[in-house]
Amino acid sequence: MAVPAGCDDEALARLARRVGEALLDAGLMLVTAESCTGGWIAKVVTDVPGSSGWFTLGLVTYSNAAKRELLGVPAEVLERHGAVSEPVVRAMAAGALASCPRAGVGVAVSGIAGPAGGTPDKPVGTVWLAWARRGGAARACCERFGGDREAVRRQTVRAALEGLLDGLGG
């Protein structure tokens, strides 16, 4: 399948540079908590020269155990709502910030990239994203992305970066 519009490597690099500029302007550091993207958000932002001035930590919490152990996502939240849910990504974003005192902004993603794993309620392409700012309210949204596994993951990275820009006024 073709790369979705706005999700090619150069487009993601441009978005990451804009996120970096916005974080520098705000004097904030970023932390990521990733599941379905497997560290791709952290990879895209650390590809930007000078990103150490605005990116501090990336956590890949692919398993539920990692979400519990590293991010403090309560087991009962995972059991009740599933890993791909609003309560879980909100807890992931909050946990990422809690794990990294230097960070002022966090982004978390959890989804079903496919090709298997979907259900009627949560089909392949379902991704929950959350953004949190230290001392502020977190926001979250659910997306339904099309395409193969790579397309879903690329679209998730783009949405995560765009959400950071929105939250930073960039």
Order of alpha helices (4+ residues) and beta strands (2+ residues): alpha-beta-alpha-beta-alpha-alpha-alpha-beta-beta-beta-alpha
